Amino acid sequence: MDRIARTKSLAADEGFALDDFDDTSEIPIPDDPLKRVVGQDEAVALARIAANQRRHFLLVGPPGTGKSMIAQALSLHLPSVTEEIRVVHNPENPERPFVEVKQRDEVVQERSRLAGAEGDLIDPKEAPINVAERLGYKCVHCGTYSSPTDRMCPKCGRPKAAAQGNVGNPFGDLLGGIFEVTFAQMGGRRDSSSARRRSSSTSGRAT
């Protein structure tokens, strides 16, 4: 009976001595993770205030004092995330990037849209050079890779893509380039075949 009564009186947030228990099984684990932090009463109290008032909270101290434990426990006292804040590159003034706020529904739709995209996603550096340049990943001047939403190269500061007629089409004229290469190859074959015919006719006349 003495052991049962003593077990009920133990509480991590109230503190106890080492002589008050025989092993750790006698110490109940609190449901509130902030109550599991021992020896940092002032930090725990400030963490609760910061969570209730939605304020910033900075923890500074040597390793092993409970900073990470308090931060993880504090996250459970905050409401669920409803928006996502992104820092977007500003091509005109790289030192002052744009701040973009996305609501949770928009983020979920964007992720589902990307997950449902057909084909395999590859690194732009693994794509052919002309494809990476046409899609806006590679700068045609210095060869630096960056986001296709950046019109200006973050390294050289010049327009990443050369002047094209199809400004609204991110794919440019990829098929046209393929046809040009194909026709050029066909033209080369025709020239070689005509040269062979001329050489054969010339040899026939010589004989």
HUJOUR-V670373 format. One record per backbone hydrogen bond with DSSP energy under -1.0 kcal/mol. NH is the residue of the N-H (numbers start at 0). CO is the residue of the C=O. E is the energy in kcal/mol with one decimal. If there is no record, write none. Layout:
BEGIN
NH	CO	E
NH	CO	E
END
This chain:
BEGIN
4	0	-2.4
5	1	-2.1
6	2	-2.1
7	3	-1.8
8	4	-1.3
14	10	-1.6
19	16	-1.4
25	22	-1.5
26	23	-1.6
34	31	-1.3
43	39	-2.4
44	40	-2.3
45	41	-2.3
46	42	-2.1
47	43	-2.0
48	44	-1.8
49	45	-2.5
50	46	-2.1
51	47	-2.3
52	48	-2.4
54	49	-2.1
69	65	-2.2
70	66	-2.3
71	67	-2.6
72	68	-2.1
73	69	-2.4
74	70	-1.5
76	73	-1.3
83	101	-3.5
85	99	-3.5
87	97	-2.8
95	92	-2.0
97	87	-2.3
99	85	-3.2
101	83	-3.1
103	81	-2.1
106	102	-2.1
107	103	-2.4
108	104	-2.4
109	105	-2.2
110	106	-2.3
111	107	-2.4
112	108	-2.2
113	109	-2.1
114	110	-2.3
115	111	-1.7
125	122	-2.3
131	127	-2.5
132	128	-2.2
133	129	-2.1
134	130	-2.3
136	131	-2.3
137	131	-1.6
138	143	-2.0
139	159	-2.6
142	138	-1.2
145	136	-2.4
149	146	-1.6
152	157	-2.9
156	152	-1.6
159	150	-2.2
166	164	-1.5
171	168	-1.5
176	172	-2.2
177	173	-2.2
178	174	-2.7
179	175	-2.4
180	176	-2.2
181	177	-2.5
182	178	-3.2
183	179	-2.3
184	180	-2.4
185	181	-2.6
186	182	-2.9
187	183	-2.3
188	184	-2.1
189	185	-2.4
190	186	-2.5
191	187	-2.3
192	188	-2.7
193	189	-2.7
194	190	-2.1
195	191	-2.0
196	192	-2.2
197	193	-2.5
198	194	-2.5
199	195	-2.5
200	196	-2.6
201	197	-2.3
202	198	-2.1
203	199	-1.9
204	200	-2.1
205	201	-1.9
206	202	-1.6
END
